[in-house]
Amino acid sequence: MNSHRRLITASFACLMAACATLSTSRSFNPWQFPNRDYRISSIAEQVRLLASMEPCNEYARDTFPETLRRYENGSLEGAKLIATVFDDEKLNSQLKVHVAEGEQIHGRMSGKHVIRGKLYAAGDEVSVNTADIVDWYVIPRSGPPEGNFIGKYLLLKQDGFEPGDCNPNDIEFQRYRYFSINYSFVPPGTDGWEMRGPGDGWDMSMHNEGQSPDELNTLSSFRQRIPVIDSMQKLIAKTRTHMGYGPETADRYTVLEHKVEAFTKKEALCALSQQVIHDNEALLVSLKRVSMTREVQTLLCVHPYDKSIGIKLNYSHLYYSGNRGAEFIDRAKKVSESLAFTKSY
């Protein structure tokens, strides 16, 4: 391999490592970020990209000591702490931290790398200096992760954010964004929300109790193949079919209100369905069935970079009569507005 091809290959591997978690699966924690390919077309692009990462590298080095302190005093109980450093070929190498002694961090390698002239395989013990840290990643047993600034930066770039240098003070680094393979969005919150990984037809679902255990907020997202939709009229008609409360469910559900309208999104064709449904047999935690109201907002968009894919966000609010959450509509709107679509790299 000539030097030009070697540099491009090395940079590609470096970026992939920056974006990767310990596994390509969300089975350990559905809040984890996914692996996505990120390709570099030239040496010049590699140089620019690595330079744009440096602000987040510095931020990671500055914040790692406090994260390490929390890890050592048990505040991150049950979580994995991953430290990222450059190996001898300037590729990102990750190690699972076990303990720190002064300026030395001891842990196990997550892959095969040469560091200071010594070859390490996955699982080998290794020691590095805290000054060499370029990123860190906290993966809890459940709930949103922390850190992984460079990985998140690359994911944001793929979804049309962060056109400039990596800025750890940007709002996107201060909140949680759910990244799927083809899209991403910001949920209405993380505290009190339980996330479930991919299921039958959906990519993720989140659940949050309302004012009582029987009242429930639910958010789910879907990718699905769709026929060619080249007009808002066709999209609105398609969105109407996603209401899920047809004549066959009339004994249980009464649709009190249903409207579908265009949803303005700069890069994509989108329609928004808003429904209010009376549920005559809502199932309680106690397994009793009572009458409740369900409000649902469904956003359906044609993926702007793959017209054969439809992205659907479904956000619902189940509540007792007179107990409607005043913030539901505003939160649902913010979720829809945050939807972004992955570009090909």
C-alpha positions in Angstrom: 0.0 0.0 0.0 1.5 3.4 -1.0 1.8 6.2 1.6 -1.2 8.1 0.2 -3.6 5.2 0.5 -2.1 4.3 3.9 -2.9 7.7 5.2 -6.5 7.7 4.0 -7.0 4.2 5.4 -5.5 5.2 8.7 -7.7 8.3 9.0 -10.8 6.2 8.1 -10.0 3.7 10.9 -9.4 6.6 13.3 -12.8 8.1 12.6 -14.6 4.8 12.9 -13.0 4.2 16.3 -14.0 7.6 17.4 -17.6 6.9 16.6 -17.7 3.3 17.8 -19.0 2.0 21.1 -17.7 -1.3 22.6 -20.3 -3.2 20.5 -22.3 -2.5 17.4 -25.4 -3.8 19.3 -27.6 -1.7 21.6 -28.4 -4.8 23.7 -26.2 -3.6 26.6 -27.8 -0.2 26.8 -30.3 1.1 24.2 -29.2 4.7 25.0 -25.8 4.0 23.4 -24.8 5.7 20.2 -24.7 3.4 17.1 -21.8 2.7 14.8 -22.0 4.5 11.5 -19.5 4.5 8.6 -17.8 7.9 8.0 -15.7 8.0 4.9 -12.9 10.5 4.1 -12.2 11.3 0.4 -8.8 13.0 0.6 -5.8 13.8 2.8 -6.9 17.4 2.9 -10.3 16.5 4.3 -8.6 14.3 6.9 -6.3 17.2 8.0 -9.3 19.6 8.3 -11.4 17.1 10.2 -8.7 16.2 12.7 -8.0 19.9 13.3 -11.8 20.5 13.8 -11.8 17.8 16.5 -9.1 19.4 18.7 -11.4 21.7 20.8 -13.3 18.6 21.9 -10.0 16.7 22.5 -8.9 19.6 24.8 -12.3 19.5 26.6 -12.0 15.8 27.1 -8.6 16.2 28.6 -9.8 18.9 30.9 -12.9 17.0 32.1 -11.4 13.5 32.3 -9.9 14.0 35.9 -13.4 14.8 37.3 -14.9 11.9 35.5 -12.2 9.6 36.8 -12.8 10.9 40.3 -16.5 10.1 40.1 -15.6 6.6 38.7 -13.1 5.9 41.5 -15.4 7.1 44.3 -18.3 4.9 43.1 -20.5 7.7 41.7 -20.6 5.8 38.4 -21.3 2.4 39.9 -22.0 -0.2 37.3 -20.9 2.0 34.4 -18.0 1.4 32.1 -15.4 4.2 31.7 -13.6 4.2 28.4 -10.5 6.3 27.8 -9.4 7.1 24.2 -5.8 7.9 23.2 -3.9 7.8 19.9 -1.7 4.8 19.2 1.6 5.0 17.3 -0.2 5.4 13.9 -2.4 8.2 15.3 -5.4 5.9 15.3 -7.9 6.1 18.1 -7.4 3.3 20.6 -9.8 2.7 23.4 -9.2 1.1 26.8 -11.6 0.1 29.6 -10.4 1.9 32.6 -9.7 -0.1 35.8 -7.7 2.2 38.1 -5.5 5.3 38.0 -2.3 5.9 39.8 -1.1 9.5 39.7 -0.8 10.4 36.0 -1.1 6.8 34.9 -4.3 5.1 33.8 -4.5 1.3 33.8 -7.0 -0.7 31.8 -7.7 -3.2 29.0 -7.5 -2.6 25.3 -10.7 -2.9 23.3 -8.8 -3.6 20.1 -5.5 -4.4 18.5 -3.1 -1.4 18.6 0.6 -0.5 18.8 1.4 1.9 21.6 4.9 3.1 22.3 6.3 0.4 20.1 4.4 -2.5 21.8 1.7 -4.5 20.2 -1.5 -4.9 22.3 -4.4 -7.2 21.5 -8.0 -6.8 22.7 -8.2 -7.6 26.4 -4.5 -6.9 27.0 -3.5 -4.8 30.0 -2.1 -1.3 29.1 -1.1 1.8 30.9 -1.3 5.4 29.4 -0.7 8.9 30.6 -3.7 11.1 31.5 -2.2 13.9 29.3 -2.6 11.6 26.3 -6.4 11.4 26.6 -8.3 12.7 23.5 -11.8 11.5 24.5 -13.7 9.5 27.1 -17.0 7.7 27.3 -19.1 6.6 30.2 -21.5 3.8 29.5 -24.0 3.2 32.3 -26.1 0.1 32.7 -29.1 2.1 31.7 -29.8 5.7 30.9 -27.9 8.1 28.6 -24.1 7.9 28.2 -21.7 10.7 28.9 -18.7 12.0 26.9 -17.8 10.4 23.6 -17.5 14.0 22.2 -15.7 13.1 19.0 -18.1 10.2 18.3 -21.1 12.4 18.8 -19.5 15.2 16.7 -19.2 12.8 13.8 -22.7 11.7 14.2 -23.9 15.3 14.3 -22.0 16.1 11.1 -23.7 13.2 9.4 -27.0 14.6 10.4 -26.3 18.1 9.1 -25.1 19.7 12.3 -21.8 21.1 13.4 -20.5 22.6 10.1 -17.5 24.1 11.9 -15.1 22.9 14.7 -16.3 20.6 17.4 -17.8 22.8 20.1 -18.3 21.1 23.5 -20.4 24.1 24.6 -23.0 23.7 21.8 -26.5 22.8 23.0 -26.2 19.5 21.1 -23.5 18.4 23.5 -25.6 19.4 26.6 -28.6 17.3 25.8 -29.3 13.7 24.6 -30.0 13.1 20.9 -31.2 9.6 19.8 -29.3 8.5 16.8 -30.6 5.7 14.5 -29.0 4.6 11.3 -31.0 6.9 9.0 -32.1 9.7 11.3 -31.9 11.3 14.8 -34.1 13.4 17.1 -34.1 14.8 20.6 -36.6 13.1 23.0 -38.6 15.3 25.4 -36.4 14.3 28.3 -34.2 11.6 29.8 -35.0 11.7 33.6 -37.9 9.4 34.3 -37.9 7.9 30.8 -37.3 4.3 30.1 -35.9 3.4 26.7 -36.4 0.1 25.0 -34.3 -1.0 22.0 -35.5 -2.2 18.6 -38.7 -4.2 18.5 -41.3 -5.5 16.0 -41.3 -2.8 13.4 -39.9 0.1 15.6 -36.4 1.3 16.2 -37.0 2.5 19.7 -39.7 3.3 22.2 -39.6 5.4 25.4 -42.0 5.5 28.3 -42.6 8.0 31.0 -45.3 8.0 33.8 -47.7 11.0 33.8 -49.3 12.4 37.0 -50.1 8.9 38.1 -48.7 5.4 37.3 -51.7 4.7 35.1 -51.1 7.8 32.9 -48.4 7.3 30.4 -46.3 9.3 27.8 -44.9 7.1 25.0 -42.5 8.0 22.2 -41.5 5.7 19.4 -39.7 5.9 16.1 -40.0 3.8 13.0 -38.3 3.4 9.6 -40.3 1.7 6.8 -40.3 1.3 3.1 -42.9 3.5 1.4 -44.1 3.9 -2.2 -43.0 7.0 -4.1 -44.6 10.1 -2.6 -43.9 13.2 -4.6 -46.5 15.6 -3.3 -47.9 16.9 0.0 -51.3 15.7 -0.9 -50.1 12.1 -1.3 -48.1 12.3 2.0 -51.1 13.7 3.9 -53.3 10.8 2.6 -50.6 8.3 3.6 -50.3 9.9 7.0 -54.0 9.5 7.6 -53.6 5.7 7.2 -51.3 5.6 10.2 -53.9 6.7 12.7 -54.4 3.1 13.9 -58.0 3.6 15.1 -60.3 2.4 12.3 -63.9 1.0 12.2 -62.6 -2.4 13.5 -61.7 -0.8 16.8 -64.9 1.3 17.2 -66.1 -0.7 20.2 -63.1 0.4 22.2 -61.9 3.7 20.7 -63.8 6.8 19.8 -61.9 9.3 17.7 -62.9 12.8 19.0 -60.5 14.8 16.8 -58.2 14.0 13.9 -56.5 16.4 11.6 -53.5 16.1 9.3 -51.5 19.0 7.9 -48.2 19.8 6.3 -45.3 20.1 8.7 -42.7 22.6 7.5 -39.2 21.1 7.4 -36.6 22.6 5.2 -35.0 19.5 3.9 -37.8 17.0 3.8 -41.5 16.4 2.9 -43.3 15.9 6.2 -46.9 15.7 7.4 -48.2 15.9 11.0 -51.3 13.9 12.3 -52.9 15.1 15.5 -55.5 12.9 17.2 -57.6 12.9 20.4 -59.1 9.5 21.1 -61.4 8.2 23.9 -60.3 4.8 25.1 -63.2 2.9 26.7 -61.0 0.1 28.0 -57.6 1.5 28.9 -55.6 -1.1 30.9 -54.3 0.1 34.2 -51.3 -1.1 36.2 -53.8 -2.9 38.4 -55.0 -4.7 35.2 -58.4 -3.0 35.6 -59.9 -1.4 32.5 -61.3 2.2 32.7 -62.1 5.1 30.4 -59.2 7.4 29.6 -58.2 9.9 26.9 -55.3 9.4 24.5 -53.7 12.2 22.6 -51.4 11.3 19.7 -49.1 13.3 17.4 -47.6 11.4 14.5 -45.0 12.9 12.2 -44.3 11.2 8.9 -41.4 12.3 6.7 -40.0 11.1 3.4 -36.3 10.7 4.0 -34.7 13.4 1.8 -31.6 11.2 0.9 -33.5 8.0 0.3 -37.1 8.6 -1.0 -38.0 4.9 -0.5 -37.8 5.3 3.3 -40.4 6.9 5.5 -39.4 8.1 9.0 -42.2 8.2 11.6 -42.2 9.6 15.1 -45.2 8.7 17.3 -45.7 10.6 20.6 -48.8 9.9 22.7 -50.2 11.1 26.0 -52.6 8.8 28.0 -54.5 10.5 30.8 -57.6 10.6 32.9 -60.3 13.1 31.9 -59.4 16.6 33.1 -55.8 15.6 33.7 -54.2 16.6 30.4 -50.6 17.6 30.6 -50.4 21.2 29.4 -46.9 20.8 28.1 -47.6 17.8 25.8 -48.2 19.8 22.6 -45.1 22.0 23.1 -42.9 19.0 23.8 -44.3 17.0 20.8 -43.6 20.0 18.6 -40.0 20.2 19.8 -39.5 16.5 19.2 -40.8 16.9 15.6 -38.7 20.0 15.0 -35.5 18.2 16.2 -35.8 15.4 13.6 -32.7 15.3 11.3 -31.7 13.0 8.5 -28.5 11.1 7.9 -26.4 12.0 4.9 -24.3 9.4 3.1 -20.6 9.4 3.9 
